[in-house]
Amino acid sequence: MRERRKIRTSPKDVEIGTGVGQDTVFRYIKEGRLLISEISQMEIMCESCGKPSREGTICAACRDRLRRDLAQAMLDSSDSSKPRTYRT
């Protein structure tokens, strides 16, 4: 498919060109094994917010939000001035 970079490809085009089913192609995209080009007609939906994404299982905005939340959680857990909550 690389030699057709300037042509907008659809999921059906990829299936015909590679012989690989669309479900498999989308699974490979979610796993990060395939990348969607900027001009492609292919999109997957973010599993967090439902917006279109071009890579992985979550979009860039949700990925950034998760990184910020995780960094804040790490800071909060290392802050000894805050009381810790233990669940039993």
Residue frames as a rotation matrix with the C-alpha (Angstrom) as fourth column:
MET 1
0.565 0.825 0.000 0.00
0.825 -0.565 0.000 0.00
0.000 0.000 -1.000 0.00
ARG 2
0.078 -0.606 -0.792 3.00
0.480 -0.673 0.563 2.32
-0.874 -0.424 0.238 0.41
GLU 3
-0.806 -0.454 0.380 3.35
0.534 -0.282 0.797 2.99
-0.255 0.845 0.469 -3.30
ARG 4
-0.144 0.839 0.524 -0.20
0.724 -0.272 0.634 4.40
0.675 0.471 -0.568 -3.28
ARG 5
-0.616 -0.221 -0.756 0.55
0.767 -0.390 -0.510 7.09
-0.182 -0.894 0.410 -0.66
LYS 6
-0.953 0.178 -0.244 -1.25
-0.203 -0.975 0.085 9.89
-0.223 0.131 0.966 -2.46
ILE 7
-0.453 0.841 -0.295 -4.46
-0.202 0.225 0.953 7.92
0.868 0.492 0.068 -2.98
ARG 8
-0.299 0.447 0.843 -7.11
-0.954 -0.149 -0.260 7.92
0.009 -0.882 0.471 -0.25
THR 9
-0.739 -0.012 -0.674 -7.49
-0.134 0.983 0.129 4.31
0.661 0.186 -0.727 0.81
SER 10
0.212 0.857 0.469 -10.58
-0.896 -0.022 0.444 2.84
0.391 -0.514 0.763 2.36
PRO 11
-0.099 -0.206 0.974 -10.77
-0.714 0.697 0.075 -0.28
-0.694 -0.687 -0.215 4.54
LYS 12
0.797 0.442 0.412 -12.06
-0.028 0.709 -0.705 -2.18
-0.604 0.550 0.577 1.49
ASP 13
0.744 -0.597 -0.300 -9.03
-0.515 -0.226 -0.827 -1.02
0.426 0.770 -0.475 -0.57
VAL 14
-0.174 -0.832 0.527 -6.70
-0.984 0.161 -0.070 -2.37
-0.027 -0.531 -0.847 2.10
GLU 15
0.202 0.334 0.921 -8.57
-0.388 0.891 -0.238 -5.67
-0.899 -0.309 0.309 2.20
ILE 16
0.981 0.186 0.057 -8.37
-0.012 0.348 -0.937 -6.04
-0.194 0.919 0.343 -1.59
GLY 17
0.580 -0.808 -0.098 -4.74
-0.640 -0.378 -0.669 -4.91
0.504 0.451 -0.737 -1.78
THR 18
-0.357 -0.782 0.511 -3.46
-0.929 0.241 -0.281 -7.14
0.097 -0.575 -0.812 1.01
GLY 19
-0.198 0.371 -0.907 -5.91
-0.183 0.895 0.406 -10.01
0.963 0.247 -0.110 1.13
VAL 20
-0.887 -0.109 -0.449 -6.31
0.417 0.230 -0.879 -9.42
0.199 -0.967 -0.158 4.87
GLY 21
0.022 1.000 -0.019 -9.83
0.867 -0.010 0.498 -8.96
0.498 -0.028 -0.867 6.28
GLN 22
0.061 0.086 0.994 -10.95
-0.067 -0.994 0.090 -5.55
0.996 -0.072 -0.055 7.54
ASP 23
0.944 0.320 0.080 -11.41
-0.111 0.080 0.991 -6.84
0.310 -0.944 0.111 11.09
THR 24
0.523 -0.829 -0.195 -7.80
0.846 0.479 0.232 -7.99
-0.099 -0.287 0.953 11.15
VAL 25
-0.176 -0.570 0.802 -6.57
0.621 -0.696 -0.359 -4.68
0.764 0.435 0.477 9.73
PHE 26
0.405 0.400 0.822 -8.44
-0.322 -0.779 0.538 -2.71
0.856 -0.482 -0.187 12.42
ARG 27
0.972 -0.112 -0.207 -7.11
0.235 0.476 0.848 -5.06
0.004 -0.872 0.489 15.13
TYR 28
0.141 -0.983 0.118 -3.56
0.972 0.115 -0.205 -4.45
0.188 0.143 0.972 13.88
ILE 29
-0.069 -0.106 0.992 -4.15
0.160 -0.983 -0.094 -0.69
0.985 0.152 0.085 14.00
LYS 30
0.792 0.446 0.417 -5.41
-0.334 -0.256 0.907 -0.92
0.512 -0.858 -0.053 17.60
GLU 31
0.827 -0.534 -0.179 -2.39
0.530 0.630 0.568 -3.03
-0.190 -0.564 0.804 18.53
GLY 32
0.594 -0.608 -0.526 -0.06
-0.428 -0.793 0.434 -0.44
-0.681 -0.033 -0.731 16.99
ARG 33
-0.077 -0.621 0.780 1.17
0.410 0.693 0.593 -2.86
-0.909 0.365 0.201 14.33
LEU 34
-0.215 0.072 0.974 -0.20
0.951 -0.213 0.226 -0.71
0.223 0.974 -0.023 11.47
LEU 35
-0.593 0.014 -0.805 -0.40
0.307 -0.921 -0.242 3.05
-0.744 -0.390 0.542 11.14
ILE 36
0.421 0.772 0.475 -3.10
0.843 -0.140 -0.519 4.99
-0.334 0.619 -0.710 9.31
SER 37
-0.640 -0.656 0.401 -1.76
0.762 -0.610 0.219 7.62
0.101 0.445 0.890 6.92
GLU 38
-0.715 0.297 -0.633 -3.02
0.102 -0.851 -0.515 11.18
-0.692 -0.433 0.578 7.13
ILE 39
-0.613 0.486 -0.623 -4.91
-0.786 -0.458 0.416 10.98
-0.084 0.745 0.662 3.84
SER 40
-0.931 0.262 -0.254 -6.51
0.201 0.949 0.244 7.61
0.305 0.176 -0.936 4.46
GLN 41
-0.186 0.950 0.252 -10.27
-0.574 -0.313 0.757 7.28
0.797 -0.004 0.603 4.85
MET 42
0.050 0.165 -0.985 -9.75
0.481 0.860 0.168 4.76
0.875 -0.482 -0.036 7.64
GLU 43
-0.316 -0.114 0.942 -10.52
-0.719 -0.619 -0.316 5.64
0.619 -0.777 0.114 11.25
ILE 44
-0.349 0.290 -0.891 -11.06
0.619 0.785 0.013 3.77
0.704 -0.547 -0.453 14.46
MET 45
0.489 0.617 0.617 -13.06
-0.106 -0.660 0.744 5.08
0.866 -0.429 -0.257 17.39
CYS 46
-0.577 -0.656 0.486 -11.47
-0.511 -0.174 -0.842 6.04
0.637 -0.734 -0.235 20.69
GLU 47
-0.238 0.470 -0.850 -12.52
0.513 0.804 0.300 3.54
0.824 -0.365 -0.433 23.35
SER 48
-0.723 -0.065 -0.688 -12.62
0.665 -0.336 -0.667 6.32
-0.188 -0.940 0.286 25.95
CYS 49
-0.562 0.467 -0.682 -14.51
-0.161 -0.871 -0.464 9.20
-0.811 -0.152 0.565 24.31
GLY 50
0.208 0.691 0.693 -15.78
0.555 0.499 -0.665 7.68
-0.805 0.523 -0.279 21.04
LYS 51
0.602 -0.062 -0.796 -14.13
-0.520 -0.787 -0.332 10.28
-0.606 0.614 -0.506 18.79
PRO 52
0.956 -0.278 -0.100 -12.24
0.070 0.542 -0.837 9.18
0.286 0.793 0.538 15.66
SER 53
0.494 -0.858 0.138 -8.64
-0.409 -0.089 0.908 8.14
-0.767 -0.505 -0.395 16.25
ARG 54
0.668 -0.314 -0.674 -5.85
-0.672 0.133 -0.728 7.30
0.319 0.940 -0.122 13.83
GLU 55
-0.283 -0.811 -0.513 -3.77
-0.344 0.585 -0.735 5.12
0.895 -0.031 -0.444 16.13
GLY 56
-0.973 -0.231 -0.023 -4.11
-0.075 0.406 -0.911 2.79
0.219 -0.884 -0.412 19.06
THR 57
-0.402 0.857 -0.322 -7.25
0.838 0.486 0.247 2.28
0.368 -0.171 -0.914 21.09
ILE 58
0.408 0.527 -0.745 -7.55
0.753 -0.656 -0.052 5.82
-0.516 -0.540 -0.665 22.43
CYS 59
0.720 -0.073 0.690 -7.20
0.487 -0.656 -0.577 9.23
0.495 0.751 -0.437 20.80
ALA 60
-0.296 -0.935 0.197 -4.33
0.540 -0.334 -0.772 11.63
0.787 -0.123 0.604 21.46
ALA 61
-0.149 0.302 0.942 -6.46
-0.560 -0.810 0.171 13.88
0.815 -0.502 0.290 23.71
CYS 62
0.860 0.504 0.080 -7.53
-0.369 0.508 0.778 10.98
0.352 -0.699 0.623 25.95
ARG 63
0.470 -0.781 -0.410 -3.97
0.689 0.616 -0.383 9.62
0.552 -0.102 0.828 26.00
ASP 64
-0.441 -0.625 0.644 -2.68
0.106 -0.749 -0.654 13.03
0.891 -0.220 0.397 27.18
ARG 65
0.250 0.630 0.735 -5.43
-0.736 -0.370 0.567 13.23
0.630 -0.682 0.371 29.82
LEU 66
0.926 0.075 -0.369 -4.55
0.116 0.875 0.470 9.76
0.358 -0.478 0.802 31.11
ARG 67
0.019 -0.995 -0.097 -0.86
0.671 0.085 -0.737 10.69
0.741 -0.051 0.669 31.29
ARG 68
-0.385 -0.100 0.917 -1.67
-0.374 -0.892 -0.254 13.84
0.844 -0.441 0.306 33.29
ASP 69
0.612 0.713 0.343 -3.99
-0.634 0.183 0.751 11.91
0.473 -0.677 0.564 35.61
LEU 70
0.746 -0.405 -0.528 -1.39
0.485 0.874 0.016 9.21
0.456 -0.268 0.849 36.18
ALA 71
-0.321 -0.901 0.293 1.35
0.419 -0.413 -0.809 11.77
0.850 -0.137 0.509 36.85
GLN 72
-0.133 0.354 0.926 -0.92
-0.690 -0.704 0.170 13.53
0.712 -0.616 0.338 39.36
ALA 73
0.875 0.471 -0.115 -1.78
-0.279 0.684 0.674 10.22
0.396 -0.557 0.730 41.03
MET 74
0.317 -0.849 -0.423 1.93
0.692 0.512 -0.509 9.42
0.649 -0.132 0.750 41.34
LEU 75
-0.517 -0.479 0.709 2.57
-0.058 -0.807 -0.588 12.81
0.854 -0.345 0.390 42.93
ASP 76
0.267 0.730 0.629 -0.36
-0.770 -0.231 0.595 12.37
0.579 -0.643 0.501 45.31
SER 77
0.889 0.088 -0.449 0.79
0.110 0.912 0.396 8.91
0.444 -0.402 0.801 46.36
SER 78
-0.007 -0.970 -0.244 4.31
0.755 0.155 -0.637 10.12
0.655 -0.189 0.731 47.09
ASP 79
-0.208 0.012 0.978 3.09
-0.352 -0.934 -0.064 13.15
0.913 -0.357 0.198 49.10
SER 80
-0.580 -0.112 -0.807 3.57
0.573 0.648 -0.502 12.11
0.579 -0.753 -0.312 52.75
SER 81
-0.967 0.232 0.109 1.54
-0.247 -0.737 -0.629 15.08
-0.066 -0.635 0.770 54.06
LYS 82
-0.128 0.962 -0.239 -1.68
-0.878 0.002 0.478 13.57
0.461 0.272 0.845 52.76
PRO 83
-0.214 0.110 0.971 -3.22
-0.701 0.675 -0.231 10.82
-0.680 -0.730 -0.067 54.86
ARG 84
-0.849 -0.107 -0.518 -3.34
-0.459 0.634 0.622 7.47
0.262 0.766 -0.587 53.14
THR 85
0.164 0.945 0.283 -6.57
-0.960 0.219 -0.175 5.59
-0.228 -0.243 0.943 52.78
TYR 86
-0.906 -0.419 -0.062 -6.49
-0.423 0.894 0.148 1.86
-0.007 0.160 -0.987 53.13
ARG 87
0.111 0.969 -0.219 -9.36
-0.940 0.174 0.293 -0.36
0.322 0.174 0.931 52.13
THR 88
-0.751 -0.332 0.571 -10.13
-0.551 0.791 -0.266 -3.62
-0.363 -0.514 -0.777 53.87
